[in-house]
Amino acid sequence: MNTVDLSFEIEDITAFHLAFTDQPGYWEDYRGGGAAAAESARFEFREGWQTVYPRRVEAMLLRVTLKDGTVGWGESNTPIGPEVTALVCERLVLPMAKGRLFGDPQVLWNFLYDAQRGRGYAAGFYLDALAALDIAVWDALGKRADKPLAALLSDSPRQSIPAYLSGLRQASLAGRIEAMNDWADRGLRGIKIFLDGDLDAGLAELAALQEAGGDKIEQWMVDTLWMCGGDTARRAKSDFGKLGARFLECPLQPENLQGHRELLVEPGAPIALGEHFRTHYQTAAWFDEPRALDIYQPDVGRTGLSDGLRQMAAARAAGIPSTPHMGSGLAVFQAATLHFAAVCGDECLQEYQAGLAERAALVSETAWVYADGGFRLPDRPGLGVEIDEEAVARYAVMV
């Protein structure tokens, strides 16, 4: 059993809003949309999607300094408004947490959640701030103990983590097929595609990719980005199931618990979701019978590692496997997700955001390196990420 001392006091928190305005866009040239007119200089809405996205990659990094001088780094999954999360971290969270002795990071998370739960702060930017701080503290504790973070989370973490690619983002089908073949040659065995609101086009896309790739790609995942409903959701579940999709992600609106319960029992592809949850209080009803999902996708940039572990344990108790969501984030967020994946079990492949990994190299160096279809758990202590603070300063947005 793990006997590492996990107690700590927080001395300081510094948060950075980063904007990579000189780099390719968040979605790169996805389906040729990179040239579309912007809704604003900063945000855009894609045809067929309801969710706003940044025009360029933005992120929030957090540096925590413990009383003993140990430094750790955290990151929230906050692609829209990261400066809000940064402000919450420095102006609200730091004064509440500084100088208190916490027995472990989960005690810190509980304390900060309790501080605002009576006011209804059960999600959103406040919880994103808690997630970033939680990751940073775990990083610091791993460095203090001279152990990889996964070794603090579990006595027997998985050493090898197979990955699937989050989206083929080239403009044309021919370009996406070429990219698929290139990734297959590099050992990748799973790919997720995104629908843009046109179910028939999505079905044709997957069929074309499967025909072109043959048996090179063993697992296909489909993300509808919450844009199905009623008969469309049932048909998507059925038809993508017939094409062998490993799962259908986010088929209905994220609040629609009953709709997901009803869709779950329909024939077809398994249902996967979870990136919008922050706490185990939110997930409980989705795991209870009649349950509302087949595969759980916690996002540690929103749950933090501490509450993410509770959510994963509750899902496992309900017989639901977990495969962490890998959303918008740099090396700190990606490393935290991969350490978390190392303790989730062997049921599913781990999502990999290759384009964002390239952006992360601009401000950091990571021990997590993709090779031969996945990642190996590194020996480096903490998250395994070294931050270049001079580079951070170059991309930091000054308030």
C-alpha angles and dihedrals in degrees: 000000000000111000100176115135106248098178119118148155124224117232101175146353126204120183127197128201106208126194121185096204094156093055135079117286126274093259093033105208096330108179089338093297095125091090095050118122113268121241084217137344089269110030138043140185118215121219110266095015128099097198122093118231133192118257089223130023113275128179145173119229121188128201117200124192117199123213090256090057098255113143126210135178129222137178135195126213094245109138092160117056101355089165088066092056090046091053092049090051096052102033102035112016099043097054090048097047104033117110097008122122113234122191093215139339093273090059088054092049091049092048094051094043091051090049092067106018093097088059093054099255094146098134142001129061095343092057090044088057091051090050093052092048092046091054091047093051092049089050091052092048091050090052091047091051092041090233134122109258093245089060088061092048096049140010090225112029120180110265097203124045118191114211141208124208117251101227139330099247104184119125099241135042089240089054092049091050090050091050091047091054091047092053091046089054087055092056101265114148103177137053134179121211127200125224120221097205097282107104096186092051090050092051091049090048094054092045091051093048092048092049092049094045100042109190095336092103111050100184129041123189127191126208117195094182092227092299103124128087141173113334092004091059092048092049092047091052092048100042097043087046089057088053089054099251111178089218144346108231126212097346098167137032110294094243094052101103096156093046091054091049090054093044092049093068093050116100119262141053119005117258119245126186144132112118093112095057121098105177144032087242089066097045098049096085092047092055096044121091123302082041123202105213142038100207126031121218110192116188110213090198085070104026098038118221095277099056090032087063090053092049093048091049091050091049091050091050088054091050093253118135120221129221113174120241115238108206133157110335148114130240096297093054092041092049092048089051093050093049088051090048088055090066099038097082135251100283101106145021118258120246115244126200100203097176093052090047088061091051090050091061089069092072105020149025119229135197088214105094124171114235136153097358102319149000139296119221104254125226094225113116123254116000092339093239127124115203122215100216093190089057090046089055091052093056097035116116108226116221 
